Amino acid sequence: MRYPNGANLTTLIASLQACAQNKNLTKGKEIHAYMLIHGFLTSPLSLTSLINMYSKCNKITDALAVFDDESTQNRNVFAYNAIVAGFVHNDMPKSALESYMGMRSVGVMPDKFTFPCVIKACSDVKNILETRKIHGLLFKFGLELDVFVGSALVHSYLRFGFTEDAHQVFDELPGRDVVLWNAMVNGFAQIGQFGRAMKVCRKMGEEGVVPSKFTVTGMLSVFTMMGDLNNGRAIHGFVIRMAHDSGVAVLNALIDMYGKCQRVEDALKIFEMMPEKDIFSWNSILCVHEQCGDHVGTLRLFDRMLRAGVKPDLVTVTTVLPACARLAALMHGKEIHSYMIVNGLEEGGVDEDVDDVNITNAVMDMYAKCGNMREARLIFDKMSYKDAASWNIMIMGYGTHGFGGEVLDLFSSMREAQLKPDEVTFVGVLSACSHAGLVSQGQEFLVQMQSQYGVVPTIEHYTCVIDMLGRAGQLKEAYELAVTMPIEANPVVWRALLAACRIHGNAALAEVAAREVLELEPEHCGSYILMSNVYGAFGRYEEVSEVRHTMRQHNVSKTPGCSWIELSDGVHVFVTGDRMHSEDYLIYAVLNSLNARLYEYGYMRCLMSSMTIHRM
């Protein structure tokens, strides 16, 4: 960007405003340099515009440097307003309040543009006392009837749950425009009082106030939380009629609503038709897929997002990390973790902030579920503050991968750290005892849960112990626990026993377990397959045929096996007999070659057994 020597201040200010709106930091810096060289920084308007530009470009450090520059001491109310708004925009409410206090201490009087930002900052840091002080100041400055200040105050009081105070401010304002009504609608929605939000919206219509885009997003959030698809669709129709469907915020809210109502296709349709997608659009559609269990779809969309040049934020990575964990997509997980470190998104272990711990736990959980316990342990050991979830992630991780000794050591360390074990902790400990064959320790833990730690055993804990006894070949003891435990056995318990009977060849007890599970859950294919395998192992092929016949009678078919592999170009998913992959011909050619080699070495019986199971 080049300007002739005759460029005036008005042109430069307009250009800075455009840079702020478009988040064009590079051009904004060029204008800043030009203004510095040609002496335009003596104007208070220049100072304010530069602070606003850097703030909107998320460079609050540069904005503060402009504000603090000793060579440009033009800190009038507009400069203070710009830096306060900048801190609020960049989620730094404490700094915003400090700037406001500094403004008051040097005698600069706030105006109607100062207070909405300061009131929001008070809400963000949950400082109700300062909010009430500001409310009192409004009368001193004659701003108690200003609609914008009043809207901020209404919204703040509702965030604090002071609904009567909010109503009082609302009722006293003479000119109630759509902004004020939106503050009421969105305020009630955010504190979960959906009925009152809908009531305000209806009253708004009765008084002839035309809803705006912010009204729409507020009501969509209500129907999203309620899971009300019908009313959500009605709002969608209103959006189209009022031509609000060109707004990114409204379309993002629609994506979220359809996603929470389990209408993934509708959410994706809106996303794909959007001419412009911001970070919230991508985060919304990623959340939709992850919440619906489409982890592969989540990662594919994430790859698309990166190719589109959209920079992930904290919401993005905390949405995608669980998908990596569930698919064991370690390469993706490592890349995300590296991105977090480089961009300062991983702050776990620095202080006791809850958000930091949750973020670190998400990264640690990803490594643990992907089998990289070494990396998970490194993260765990570096954390200066660990909550119960941190310990549980490590205990579950070590237990799942058969490191029983490490689990018991961690459990002891957790007690030494004076953290009380909970239900999740004992599921991890008992599961570890099951996988590591630590039968006596597992039985002892089941007894100690309630007597020493006050944790009442649930069906999950009993299932772990029954599975542990079954793995160890103690089938009689496992059966006795299943029928005598104080909780009624569910299908998972009986399937655990049935699987143990298959491993240890106890057909008689397998029939007992099979009857129980088929009575409780006749439509589940896994029980039939287990029983068929038990009969097949004993050569009782007539019973195998009977199981197949029963499956057909109940219209039960085996769920196709599913596998996935992570390569450099993403996660590839396959189901039994899959022909949808772009390189299926090559894949099956290699598979047939492997089968031929296995046949040469006498493994045909194993292959035939596998083929029989898949046909079921």
C-alpha positions in Angstrom: 0.0 0.0 0.0 1.4 3.3 -1.0 0.1 6.8 -0.4 1.1 10.1 -2.1 2.6 12.8 0.1 -0.8 14.6 -0.1 -2.7 11.7 1.7 -4.9 13.2 4.3 -5.9 12.0 7.8 -9.4 11.2 6.8 -8.2 8.8 4.1 -5.8 7.1 6.5 -8.4 6.7 9.2 -10.9 5.2 6.7 -8.2 2.7 5.6 -7.5 1.7 9.2 -11.2 1.1 9.8 -11.3 -1.1 6.7 -8.2 -3.0 8.0 -9.9 -3.5 11.3 -13.1 -4.8 9.7 -11.3 -7.2 7.4 -8.6 -8.1 10.0 -5.9 -7.1 7.5 -3.0 -6.7 9.9 -0.3 -6.4 7.1 -1.9 -3.4 5.5 -2.7 -1.9 8.9 1.0 -2.0 9.8 1.9 -0.3 6.5 -0.6 2.5 7.3 0.9 2.8 10.8 4.4 3.1 9.4 3.2 5.7 6.9 1.5 7.7 9.6 4.6 7.6 11.8 6.9 8.8 9.0 4.6 11.6 7.9 3.7 12.9 11.4 0.1 11.8 11.5 0.3 10.3 15.0 -0.2 13.7 16.8 -3.9 13.4 16.3 -6.0 11.7 19.0 -8.1 10.2 16.2 -5.0 8.5 14.8 -4.3 7.0 18.1 -7.8 5.7 18.6 -8.0 4.2 15.1 -4.6 2.4 15.5 -5.7 0.9 18.8 -8.9 -0.2 17.3 -7.2 -1.8 14.3 -4.7 -3.8 16.3 -7.4 -4.9 18.8 -9.7 -6.1 16.0 -6.7 -8.0 14.4 -6.2 -9.7 17.8 -2.9 -8.0 18.4 -3.8 -6.4 21.7 -0.1 -6.2 22.7 0.5 -3.8 19.7 -2.6 -1.9 20.6 -1.4 -1.4 24.2 2.0 -0.3 22.8 0.3 2.4 20.8 -1.7 3.4 23.8 1.3 3.6 26.1 3.6 5.3 23.6 5.1 8.3 25.5 5.5 10.2 22.2 1.8 10.3 21.7 0.2 11.2 25.0 -3.2 12.0 23.6 -5.2 9.8 25.9 -8.6 11.3 25.8 -11.9 9.4 26.4 -11.9 8.0 22.9 -8.4 6.4 23.3 -9.5 4.9 26.7 -12.7 3.6 25.1 -10.7 2.0 22.3 -8.3 0.2 24.6 -11.1 -0.9 27.0 -13.1 -2.3 24.0 -9.9 -3.9 22.7 -9.4 -5.8 25.9 -13.0 -6.9 26.0 -12.8 -8.0 22.3 -9.8 -10.1 23.1 -11.3 -11.8 26.2 -9.2 -9.9 28.7 -11.9 -8.5 31.0 -9.5 -7.9 34.0 -7.3 -5.7 31.9 -10.3 -3.8 30.6 -11.4 -3.1 34.2 -7.8 -2.0 35.1 -7.8 0.5 32.1 -11.2 1.8 33.2 -9.9 2.3 36.8 -6.8 4.1 35.3 -9.0 6.3 33.2 -11.0 7.4 36.3 -7.8 7.9 38.3 -6.4 10.4 35.8 -9.6 12.4 35.6 -10.9 11.3 32.2 -14.7 11.1 32.4 -16.3 8.0 30.8 -19.1 8.4 28.4 -21.9 6.3 26.9 -19.5 4.3 24.8 -17.3 3.4 27.8 -19.9 1.9 30.1 -21.3 -1.0 27.8 -17.8 -2.5 27.5 -17.0 -2.0 31.2 -20.3 -3.6 32.2 -19.5 -6.6 30.0 -16.1 -6.9 31.6 -17.7 -6.9 35.1 -20.0 -9.7 34.0 -17.1 -11.7 32.6 -15.1 -11.5 35.8 -18.3 -11.9 37.9 -17.9 -8.6 39.7 -21.4 -7.7 40.7 -20.3 -5.0 43.2 -18.5 -3.0 40.5 -21.6 -3.5 38.2 -23.8 -1.9 40.9 -21.3 0.9 41.3 -21.5 1.6 37.6 -25.3 1.5 37.7 -25.1 4.3 40.4 -22.6 6.3 38.3 -25.1 6.3 35.3 -27.4 8.6 37.2 -24.5 10.9 38.0 -23.5 11.2 34.3 -27.2 11.3 33.1 -26.9 8.0 31.2 -29.5 6.0 33.1 -31.9 6.2 30.2 -29.4 5.5 27.4 -30.7 2.4 25.6 -27.2 0.9 24.8 -26.0 1.3 28.3 -29.3 0.0 29.6 -29.1 -3.1 27.3 -25.6 -3.9 28.6 -26.9 -3.5 32.2 -29.9 -5.7 31.6 -27.7 -8.4 30.0 -25.2 -8.2 32.9 -27.9 -8.5 35.6 -29.4 -11.5 33.9 -26.0 -13.2 33.7 -25.7 -12.8 37.5 -29.2 -14.2 37.8 -30.7 -10.9 39.1 -33.8 -11.1 37.0 -35.8 -8.5 39.1 -33.0 -5.9 38.7 -32.9 -6.6 34.9 -36.7 -6.2 34.7 -36.5 -2.9 36.6 -33.9 -1.4 34.3 -35.9 -2.7 31.3 -39.2 -1.2 32.5 -37.7 2.2 33.3 -36.1 2.7 29.9 -38.5 4.9 27.8 -37.3 3.9 24.3 -37.2 0.1 24.2 -35.7 -0.7 20.8 -34.8 -4.1 19.4 -31.4 -4.0 21.0 -32.9 -3.8 24.5 -35.4 -6.6 23.7 -32.6 -8.7 22.4 -30.7 -8.2 25.7 -33.7 -9.7 27.6 -34.2 -12.6 25.2 -30.5 -13.6 25.0 -30.0 -12.9 28.7 -32.8 -15.3 29.8 -31.6 -17.9 27.2 -28.1 -17.9 28.5 -29.1 -18.5 32.1 -31.4 -21.4 31.0 -34.8 -19.7 31.6 -36.1 -20.6 28.2 -39.8 -20.1 29.1 -39.2 -16.5 30.1 -37.0 -15.9 26.9 -40.0 -17.1 24.8 -42.4 -15.0 26.8 -40.3 -11.9 26.2 -40.0 -12.7 22.5 -43.8 -13.0 22.2 -44.3 -9.7 24.0 -41.8 -8.2 21.7 -44.0 -9.2 18.7 -47.1 -7.9 20.4 -45.5 -4.5 20.8 -44.7 -4.4 17.1 -40.9 -4.6 17.4 -39.5 -6.4 14.4 -37.0 -9.1 15.4 -33.4 -8.7 14.2 -30.7 -11.2 13.5 -29.7 -11.1 17.2 -33.2 -12.0 18.2 -33.1 -15.0 15.9 -29.8 -16.3 17.3 -31.2 -15.8 20.8 -34.3 -17.9 20.1 -32.4 -20.5 18.2 -30.2 -21.0 21.2 -33.3 -21.6 23.3 -34.7 -24.2 20.9 -31.2 -25.7 20.6 -30.9 -26.3 24.3 -34.5 -27.6 24.5 -33.9 -29.9 21.5 -37.1 -28.4 19.9 -36.7 -29.2 16.2 -40.2 -28.1 15.2 -39.9 -24.6 16.6 -36.3 -24.5 15.3 -37.6 -25.2 11.8 -40.2 -22.5 12.3 -37.4 -20.0 13.1 -35.5 -21.2 10.0 -38.6 -20.4 7.9 -38.8 -16.9 9.5 -35.1 -16.4 8.7 -35.7 -17.1 5.1 -38.7 -14.8 4.9 -36.9 -12.0 6.6 -33.8 -12.5 4.4 -31.7 -13.1 7.5 -30.1 -16.2 6.0 -27.2 -14.1 4.6 -25.9 -13.5 8.0 -23.0 -15.8 9.2 -24.1 -15.7 12.8 -27.7 -16.8 12.0 -26.5 -19.6 9.8 -24.0 -20.8 12.5 -26.9 -20.8 15.0 -29.0 -22.9 12.6 -26.1 -25.4 12.1 -25.8 -25.7 15.9 -29.6 -26.2 16.3 -29.9 -28.9 13.7 -26.8 -30.6 15.0 -28.1 -30.7 18.6 -31.4 -32.1 17.2 -29.4 -34.9 15.5 -30.2 -33.6 12.0 -26.6 -33.8 10.7 -27.6 -33.7 7.0 -29.6 -30.5 7.5 -26.7 -28.9 9.4 -24.2 -29.9 6.7 -26.5 -28.6 4.0 -26.6 -25.2 5.6 -22.8 -25.2 6.1 -22.1 -26.2 2.4 -24.3 -23.4 1.1 -22.7 -20.7 3.1 -20.9 -18.3 0.8 -18.6 -17.3 3.7 -17.5 -19.4 6.6 -15.8 -18.1 9.7 -14.1 -19.9 12.5 -17.5 -20.3 14.3 -19.0 -22.0 11.2 -16.2 -24.6 11.1 -16.3 -25.1 14.9 -20.1 -25.6 14.8 -20.0 -28.2 12.0 -17.1 -30.0 13.7 -19.0 -30.1 17.0 -22.1 -31.5 15.2 -20.1 -34.4 13.7 -18.3 -35.2 16.9 -21.4 -35.1 19.1 -23.1 -37.5 16.6 -20.2 -39.9 16.8 -18.9 -39.4 13.3 -15.2 -39.1 14.3 -14.0 -39.8 10.8 -16.2 -37.0 9.4 -14.8 -34.7 12.1 -11.2 -35.3 11.0 -12.1 -35.0 7.4 -13.8 -31.6 8.0 -10.8 -30.5 10.1 -8.5 -31.3 7.2 -10.8 -29.3 4.9 -10.6 -26.4 7.3 -6.8 -26.4 7.3 -6.8 -26.5 3.5 -9.2 -23.6 3.4 -6.6 -21.6 5.4 -8.8 -21.1 8.5 -6.7 -21.0 11.6 -8.0 -23.3 14.4 -8.7 -21.9 17.8 -9.0 -23.5 21.2 -12.6 -24.7 20.6 -11.4 -26.4 17.4 -8.6 -28.4 18.9 -10.7 -29.4 21.9 -13.3 -30.7 19.5 -11.0 -32.6 17.3 -8.8 -34.1 20.0 -11.5 -36.5 21.2 -12.0 -37.7 17.6 -8.3 -38.5 17.4 -8.5 -40.4 20.7 -11.5 -42.5 19.6 -9.9 -43.4 16.2 -6.4 -43.8 17.7 -5.3 -41.2 15.0 -2.0 -40.5 16.7 -0.5 -38.6 13.8 -3.4 -36.1 13.7 -3.2 -35.9 17.5 0.5 -35.1 17.5 0.1 -32.4 14.9 -2.7 -30.8 16.8 -0.7 -30.9 20.0 2.3 -29.3 18.2 0.0 -26.6 16.8 -1.3 -25.9 20.4 2.3 -25.5 21.7 3.4 -23.2 18.9 0.4 -21.0 19.1 0.2 -20.8 22.9 -3.0 -22.8 23.2 -1.6 -25.3 25.7 -1.1 -23.6 29.1 -1.7 -26.7 31.3 0.6 -26.9 34.3 1.2 -23.1 34.5 -1.4 -22.3 37.1 -4.5 -23.8 38.6 -6.9 -22.4 36.1 -9.7 -24.9 35.4 -9.7 -24.3 31.6 -5.9 -25.0 31.4 -6.3 -28.3 33.3 -9.2 -29.4 31.0 -7.1 -28.6 27.9 -4.1 -30.5 29.2 -6.4 -33.4 30.2 -7.8 -33.5 26.7 -4.3 -33.8 25.2 -3.2 -36.4 27.7 -6.4 -38.4 27.1 -5.7 -38.4 23.4 -2.2 -39.8 23.9 -3.4 -42.4 26.4 -6.2 -43.7 24.1 -3.8 -43.8 21.1 -1.5 -46.0 23.1 1.3 -43.5 23.6 1.5 -43.8 27.4 5.0 -42.4 27.4 3.9 -39.1 26.0 0.8 -39.1 28.2 3.0 -39.6 31.3 5.4 -36.8 30.3 2.4 -34.4 30.2 1.0 -35.7 33.5 4.3 -35.3 35.3 4.7 -31.7 34.1 1.4 -30.6 35.4 1.7 -28.5 38.5 -2.0 -29.0 39.3 -3.9 -32.2 38.7 -7.6 -32.7 39.2 -9.3 -36.1 39.7 -9.8 -36.3 35.9 -6.1 -36.1 35.3 -5.4 -39.1 37.6 -8.3 -41.0 36.1 -7.1 -40.6 32.6 -3.7 -42.0 33.4 -5.2 -44.9 35.5 -7.6 -45.8 32.7 -4.8 -45.5 30.1 -2.4 -47.7 31.9 -5.2 -50.2 32.8 -6.4 -50.5 29.2 -2.9 -51.3 28.0 -2.2 -53.9 30.7 0.1 -52.0 32.9 -1.4 -53.2 36.2 1.6 -52.3 38.3 1.7 -48.7 37.1 -2.1 -48.4 37.9 -1.6 -49.5 41.5 1.4 -47.1 41.9 -0.7 -44.2 40.5 -3.6 -45.1 42.8 -1.3 -45.0 45.8 0.2 -41.6 44.6 -3.3 -40.3 44.1 -4.1 -41.1 47.8 -0.9 -39.5 48.9 -1.9 -36.3 47.0 -5.0 -36.3 49.1 -7.4 -36.7 46.2 -10.4 -38.9 46.9 -10.9 -41.7 44.3 -14.3 -41.6 42.6 -16.4 -44.1 40.6 -14.3 -43.5 37.4 -11.1 -44.2 39.4 -12.3 -47.6 40.5 -13.5 -48.6 37.1 -9.9 -47.9 35.9 -8.3 -49.8 38.8 -10.6 -52.8 38.5 -10.2 -52.9 34.7 -6.4 -52.8 35.2 -6.6 -55.7 37.6 -8.7 -57.6 35.1 -6.3 -57.1 32.2 -3.2 -57.8 34.3 -4.6 -60.8 36.0 -4.4 -59.3 39.5 -7.5 -61.2 40.8 -6.9 -61.0 44.6 -6.1 -57.3 44.4 -9.2 -56.6 42.3 -11.5 -58.5 44.7 -10.0 -56.5 47.6 -10.6 -53.2 45.8 -14.2 -54.1 45.3 -14.6 -54.6 49.0 -12.7 -51.5 50.0 -14.6 -49.2 47.6 -17.5 -48.6 50.0 -15.9 -49.4 53.3 -12.8 -47.2 53.0 -13.6 -44.7 50.3 -17.4 -44.3 50.5 -17.9 -45.2 46.8 -20.9 -47.4 46.2 -20.1 -50.1 43.5 -22.1 -49.8 40.4 -22.8 -52.3 37.6 -19.7 -51.2 35.8 -17.5 -52.2 38.8 -19.2 -55.6 39.2 -18.8 -56.1 35.4 -15.0 -55.5 35.7 -14.7 -58.0 38.5 -16.8 -60.6 36.7 -14.7 -60.1 33.6 -11.5 -60.4 35.8 -12.7 -63.7 37.3 -13.7 -65.0 33.9 -10.3 -64.2 32.3 -8.6 -66.0 35.2 -10.7 -69.1 34.5 -12.7 -68.8 37.8 -16.0 -69.2 35.9 -17.9 -70.5 38.9 -16.9 -67.6 41.1 -17.8 -65.2 38.2 -21.3 -66.7 37.8 -21.9 -66.7 41.6 -21.1 -62.9 41.7 -23.4 -62.3 38.7 -26.4 -63.9 40.5 -25.7 -62.6 44.0 -24.6 -59.0 43.5 -27.0 -56.4 44.9 -27.6 -55.0 41.4 -29.5 -56.8 38.7 -27.1 -58.1 36.0 -27.4 -56.4 32.6 -26.6 -57.8 29.2 -23.0 -56.5 29.4 -22.4 -58.7 32.5 -23.7 -61.9 30.9 -21.8 -61.2 27.7 -18.6 -60.8 29.7 -19.3 -64.2 31.3 -20.2 -65.7 27.9 -16.9 -64.5 26.4 -15.0 -66.1 29.3 -16.8 -69.4 28.8 -15.8 -69.3 25.2 -12.1 -68.7 26.1 -12.1 -71.5 28.7 -14.4 -73.9 26.8 -17.2 -74.2 29.3 -20.2 -74.9 27.0 -22.7 -75.7 29.9 -22.2 -72.4 31.7 -22.1 -70.6 28.3 -25.6 -71.8 27.6 -26.8 -70.4 30.9 -25.2 -67.0 30.2 -26.5 -67.1 26.6 -30.1 -67.7 27.8 -29.9 -64.7 30.2 -28.4 -62.3 27.7 -30.8 -63.3 24.9 -33.8 -62.9 27.1 -32.6 -59.3 28.1 -31.3 -58.3 24.7 -32.6 -60.6 21.9 -31.7 -58.1 19.1 -27.9 -57.8 19.9 -25.8 -59.8 17.4 -22.7 -60.1 19.6 -24.3 -62.7 22.0 -25.3 -65.0 19.1 -21.8 -64.8 17.6 -20.2 -65.6 20.9 -22.5 -68.6 21.5 -22.0 -69.8 17.9 -18.2 -69.7 18.4 -18.5 -71.7 21.7 -20.5 -74.4 19.9 -18.1 -74.3 16.9 -15.1 -74.8 19.2 -16.7 -78.1 20.4 -17.7 -79.3 17.0 -21.4 -78.9 17.8 -22.4 -77.7 14.3 -26.1 -78.5 14.7 -26.2 -76.0 17.6 -24.4 -73.5 15.3 -27.1 -73.9 12.7 -29.8 -73.4 15.4 -28.1 -70.2 16.5 -28.1 -68.9 12.9 -31.8 -69.9 12.5 -32.7 -68.0 15.7 -30.9 -65.0 14.4 -32.9 -65.1 11.2 -36.1 -65.5 13.2 -35.4 -62.4 15.2 -34.1 -60.6 12.1 -30.7 -60.2 13.6 -27.7 -59.8 11.4 -24.1 -59.4 12.3 -22.8 -55.9 12.3 -20.1 -55.7 9.6 -16.6 -55.5 11.1 -15.0 -52.1 10.8 -11.3 -51.2 10.6 -9.4 -48.0 10.0 -5.9 -47.0 9.4 -4.2 -43.6 9.7 -2.0 -42.6 6.8 -0.3 -39.4 5.9 -3.3 -38.3 3.8 -5.8 -39.0 6.6 -7.9 -41.8 8.2 -9.1 -44.6 5.9 -12.1 -46.6 7.0 -13.1 -50.1 5.8 -16.0 -52.4 6.6 -16.3 -56.1 5.6 -16.6 -56.5 1.9 -16.1 -52.8 1.3 -15.8 -51.7 -2.3 -16.2 -48.0 -1.9 -12.5 -47.1 -1.5 -10.9 -45.4 -4.5 -8.0 -48.1 -4.4 -10.2 -51.1 -3.6 -8.8 -53.1 -6.5 -5.2 -52.8 -5.3 -6.2 -53.5 -1.7 -8.1 -56.7 -2.5 -5.2 -57.8 -4.8 -2.8 -57.5 -1.9 -5.3 -59.2 0.5 -5.8 -62.1 -1.9 -2.0 -62.5 -2.2 -1.7 -62.6 1.6 -4.5 -65.2 1.8 -2.7 -67.4 -0.7 0.5 -67.3 1.3 -1.4 -68.1 4.5 -3.0 -71.1 2.7 0.5 -72.3 1.7 1.5 -72.4 5.3 -1.6 -74.3 6.4 -3.7 -71.5 7.8 -6.8 -72.2 5.6 -8.8 -73.4 8.6 -8.4 -70.1 10.3 -9.4 -68.3 7.2 -12.5 -70.4 6.7 -13.5 -69.8 10.3 -13.2 -66.1 9.8 -15.2 -66.2 6.6 -18.0 -68.1 8.3 -18.3 -65.6 11.1 -18.4 -62.7 8.6 -21.2 -64.3 6.6 -23.3 -64.4 9.8 
